[in-house]
């Protein structure tokens, strides 16, 4: 992710569409937004242009008169940046986030087992 790029909720939603669909026009992106709270075409267009300015998307061609946009950052990089921003709010302390996930039932035993495996792997890499 280009340094300093932060995604708003709408920007992240539009990026999800691009990650799923690949190169798309503004109209295609707008039509892919689920639900009744679909933003106006001009709102989606402005947001895509802002994402382009941030370096998160780029123009990949044209379909008729419409530009096609594709993601320049991966979903994983965007997710990591969002998580880092969230942790920064808590001063880097992961405990409040983990406690909330456990209490809300959003953290499964399988999630904990996966986390343990990742921690074991990281520890082995650090010891090597």
Protein Blocks (a to p, Z undefined) as FASTA:
>chain_A
ZZhiacdfklmmmmmmmmmnopadfklmmmmpgcjklccfklmmmmmmmmmmnopaccfb
dehjbccdddfbdfklmmmmmmmmmmmmnnopaklmmmmmmmnopacfklmmmmmmmmmm
mmmmmmZZ
